[in-house]
Amino acid sequence: MSNAKFIYQCCDCGKQYESTPELYLCPSCSAVNNPTTPPKGVFKTVYDYKSLSKSLNAKSLATSNYIDLLPLKSIDSLPPLRVGKTPLYTFKSIDGVKLPFNLLLKDDSQNPTFSFKDRASAVVSAYAKENGIDTIVAASTGNAGSSLAGICASQGQKAIIMVPKAAPLAKLTQIVMYGAKIIPVDGTYDNAFDLSIEATKEFGWYNRNTAFNPLTIEGKKTVSFEIFDQLDGKTPDMVFVPVGDGVIVSGVYKGFEDLLMLGLIERIPTIIAVQSAGSSNLIDNINSKEFSIKPSNTIADSISVDIPRNFYMAKQFIQNYKGETLAVSDEEIIQASAVLSRNTGIFAEPAAATAFAGMLAYKTRGLIKANSNCTVLLTGSGLKDLKAVSTLIQIPNPISPNIEELKKLF
């Protein structure tokens, strides 16, 4: 380990590099990348865990807002908005039936732009601020773009967001209202992603893209630190995570791995990577020798990805720590959103409901141990995509404003 606070380590070749704002992927491994397969050379951010373990404990880590395990010089560089520190709710029954396990819901829809993506945007924005960078670009299906736009607005930075033309209107509205430059792309998320990389090279903008900028995972890992804190220095038994490009699940793993490296926990929870069956290219290829793509077609737009950009890191985490994978149908996702809403008062977008659908599937199959702590990561608000649940909504016809008409309804 160098004298720097952190370094980058390639997930593929293991080579280490000093971090700079211009360095995104391992130069040697990324040289063989092509647009039809997941990229090689994605970096993991590594700290001096041996030295940190001598001074850090669970309490000091929390009270310092995790600054010792963030790629930042000062906590003051973070946005003024409250990012993270979201609630972990406990529910004991579903539809009136008592659960044999403890259901814990981590509600990240309570972040400033109503999604989990604010965790990554906050760290990327803070790092850019510390390095004198004022323009940040990102490709997004909606959440990452609206997140970056909102966070940059709070920091006085410029955001340029490239979105596929099919992105939900609510998310596009957020981007515009936050004052970002929005660029709709006539194509998929992958097309927008590739164009943003070209723009980074052409214009020198700082790039926030997940599975490209290593710091996005550093922001997302803070959810694991918070769960650890909220469980009084313990880890849950299971964590259900919605998966698209593999960055969120890698971030969850990275947070728990940091705690493991510091000796603050003894084991990594069983993490279940849940994908929509209509966009399951990550979990379908984990045990394959050659990567094959199935075109995505799912109602869960936030996790609709043809090429999971963080495939290789996610695969390593899942295999190294004996994680599990599961695909759920769009019908299961929408029904899970309804079950979640009416039982908890939390309205989640389809991508977030995917994780809850995974939990329901495990519950039905008897795969969740009695008395265990089962955490579900809810990553975004249902208000971001009202069209997705339109089939569930039936608004009654209006009645005359008199009591006799009201009695007829009851």
N, C-alpha and C positions, 0 to 999 in steps of 0.2 A: 504493500500500500504506500502511495506517495504521500507527500505532505498536504495534498489537496483534501478537502473535506470528503469528496466522493470521486469515484472514477467510473468509467463505463467498461463493461465486460461483454463481449460478444456472446450471444447465446449459442452460436454455432461452433466457432473455432476456439472460444475461450480467451482470445487475446484481449488485453486491457489497454485503454486509451485515457489520456487526460481529457476532460470534458471541455468543450468550447461551444458557443452558440451555433457555429457553422457545422458541427459534427452531428449527424443524425443516425447513420448506419455504419457498420463496420466496413471500411473501404475495400478490403479484400473479399469478404463474403458477398457483399452487395454487388460486386462487379459481375456476378453470374446471374443476377436477377432478371426475370422476364415478366411481362404483363399478364401471363396466363397462370402463374402459380404464386403462392404466398412468398413474400420476400425473405431472403436470408440476411443475416447480419444485424438483426434487431438487438439493441443494447439493453442489458440489465444494469441498473445503477447500484454500485457497491460502496459500502461504508467501512470504516475501520471498526468492525464489531468487537474485536478483542479489547481495544482501548475503551470503547464506549461502554462495554459491559462492566467496567470497573467503577463507573460513575453513575450509570443510569439504573433506575428501578422503575417499577410500574407507576409510582406516584410522581416522580420527577419527570418522567416522559410525558405524562398527561398535563401537568401544570405548566410545562414549557411549550405546550401546543405542538409537540413532536418535532420541534425545530432541529434537534440533533439528528433526526432521521429524515430530513427534507433537504433537497439540493439548493438551499437558499442560505444567504448570509444572515438575514434578519427576518423575524416574524412580521416586522412592520412593513415589509415589502408586499405582503398579501393584501388583497382587496379589502376595502372598508366594510363590505357586505359580510354577513355571517354565512360562511360556507362550511358545511359539515356540522358536527355536533347535533345531528338529527336524532329524533327519538327512537328508542328500541321498545316497542310495545309488546306486552304479553297478553295472549288470548287463550282462553281455556276451553272453548267450545266452538263448534261450527254447526249452524242450523239447529241449535238446541241440543246437540249431542256432545257430551264432554269428551275432550281429547285425552288419550292416555299419555301424551307427551306435552312438553311446554312449547307452545308455538310463539316464536319471537319474530316480530316484523320490524325490520329496519327501514324506516320511511324516509327515503332520500328525495321524495317529491317536495320536501320542505326546504330544499335549497333555494337560493335566490331566484333562479330561472326555472325552478320546479323539476330539476333532474339531477341525477348522480354526476352528470358530466361537469358540473360546476367544480367538483374537487380537482379534476385535471386542469380545467381552464384557470383556476386560481393559481396553481403552482406555475404553470407556463407563463401566465401574465406577470407574476412576481419575478420570475427568473428574467424575463424580458426587461422588466423595469430595472433590475439590478445591473443589467448589461447595456443599458441605454438604447433599447430597441422600442420603437413606438408603433410599428405596424405588424400585425399577426394575421396569418391566413390559415384557413381550415376548409376541408371538404366535410360535408355533413349531410345525413339524411334529415336533419332537423335539430335534434337535441344538442349535439356538440356545437353546432353553429349558433343557435340561440344562446347557449351557455357562454361561448366565447364573446359574442356580441354584448351580452349583458355585463360580463365581468370587465371587458375592455371599457365599456361606458363608465363603469365605476372608477376605473383607473386612469381615465383620460387618454386611452390608447385607441388606435385605429384597428378595426377588424374588417377583414375581407372574407366573405363566406361564399363558397361554391356549393350549390345544392343540386341534386337531381330534380328534374321537372316534376316528378311525382311526389315530392315531399309534402306532408300535410300542411294545410293553410295556417293552422294555429301556430305552428313552429316558424313558418315563413313570416307571419305577422310579428312575432316576437323579434326576429332578426331585424326587421325594418324599423320597428318602434325603438329598438335600442340604438339606432343610428348607424348600423354597420352597412357596408357596401355589399349588397347581395347580388350574386351572379348565378342565375339558374342555368343549368347545363342540360342540353338535350341528350340525355343518356342516363346511365346508372350511377350509383354512388362510386363505383370503381372508376368510372370515367371522370367524375369530378375529382376524385382522389389523385389520379394521375395528372390531371391538369393543374391542380394546386402545387404538385411537386415541381412541374415545369415552371410555374410562375415563381416559385421560391428561388429557383436557379436564375431565372431571367431578371427578376426585380429585387432580389435580395431580402424579401420579406421573411420574417420568422414564421416557421410552420408548426402548427399545433397538432397536426394529424396523429391519431393514435396508431401505434405500431410503426411509427416513423420518428416522432419526437419521444425520446426515452422518458422525459419528465412527466408525461401523461400518466404513466403507471405509478409514479411516485405520488401524484395527487390522489389517484384512486385507491391506493393502499391504505390511506388514512381511515377508511371505513373499518378495516380490520382492527386498527388501534382502538377505535371508538367502541367497537363491540367488546373487545377485551376489557376496556375500562368499565363499560356499562354492566359487565358480568363480574365486576369486582376482581379483576385479575385472573379470570378463567376464560377458557375457550369453549364455544358451543360444541356440541357433538356433530352437528351437520349444518352446512350452509348451502342453501339453494341459490344459484346465481344464473341470471339470464345471460345467454351467450350469443354474440354475433361474430365480431372479428377476433374475439379472444382477449381483448385488453382488460375488460372489467374482471374477468375470472383470474387473469394473471395478476392484476392489481390486488385482488383479495388474497391470493396466494402469497404475493410478495410481502404484504403487510404482516401476515402470520409468520412468514419465513424470517423477516427481520426480528420479530419477537423471539423466535426460536434461536436465531444466531446470537442474540443477547442473553440467552438463558432465562428469559422471562416466562416462557412456556415450555412444556415438555413434548408437545405433539401438535401437529397441524390437524385441524378438524377435517372430517370427511366433507369434501366440497363436491357438490353435484352440479355439473355444467348442463344447463337445460337450454335446448334450442327448439325453435319451431321446426316441425317436420318439413315445412315448406322452404326452410333455409338452414339446412343442417350440415353444411359442408365442412365445418370444423370437426364435429364429433364423428362424422361418417368416415373421415380420413385418418383418424388417430392411429389406427392399426394397419393402414394401407402402405404398401411399398411405394406406390406412385399416387400423386395427388390428382384426384378427378373432381370436376366441377359439375354440380347439378344446378341449373338456373334457379334462382330464388323466386319464390312466389308465396308470400305470407302476409297476413294482416298486420304483423308486428314489424312495422317499417324500420324501427330503430335497430333491429337485429337482423335485418334483411341484407345479407352480404353474399355475393358470389365467391369472392376470394377473401377468406379470413386472414387479414394482414398480420395478425399476431399468432398465427397458427403454430409455429415452431416453439415459441416460448410457452404458450398454453399447453401444448402437447407435453413438453418436458415437465411442467408443474404437475399436470394431471397424472402422468405416469410415475414420476418420482415420489409423489405423496399419496399414491393410490386413490386418486379421485374417481368419481363416477360420472357417467354421461347418460343423458335421456333426451328423447325427442317427443314433443307433444304436438297435437294437431291444432289448427286454427280454431276449430270448434271447442277444444278443451281450453284454449287460451281465453276465448270470449266468455265461456261459462265460468272459468276461474275468476275473471274480472268481476262478474256478477256476484259470485259467492263471496269474494273478498269485500266488495262494497257493502253488501247487505249485512255482513257479519261484523265488520270492523269499522265502517265509516271511512275507509281509505279507498279512494277511486284511483285506480292505477291504469296507465296506458298499457296496450297489449304486450309490449316488450317486458314490462315489469310483471304483468300478470302471468307471463310465461314461467317465471320462477315459482309463482304460487301454484300454477297448474302442475309443475313438477312435484311440488310438495304433496298436492292432493293425490297424484298418481302413486307416489310412494306410500302414502297413508292407506290408500285402497288396497295396495298389494302387501300391506303389513311389513314394510321395510323400515319403519321408524320405530326404534326401541322405546319401550315404555319408560316414562320418567326422564327421557333424554331432553336436551335443549336443542330445538330445531329452529334455526334462523332462516328467514326468507328475505332476500334483498329486493326491495321494491324501489326501482330506479327512476320512475317518472310518473307525473300526474296524468290522469285520464283526460283532463281538460285539453291536453296537447293534441288529442286525436279523437274527437267526438264521432267522426264518421265511422270509426271502427266498431263502435257499440250501437250503431243506429238500429240494427236488427233486434236489439233487446228493448228498445224504447217504444212504448205505446202511450201517448198522451191522451187521456179521455176527452171526449167532447165536452164543451162547457155546459153548465146547467143554469137554469134561471135562479136568480138570487133570492130564493125563499126556502123556508125550512122543509116544506113538504117535498120539494124536489131533492133536497139533501137526504131526507129519510129514505127515499127510494134506493139510494146507493148503499144503504146499510141494512 
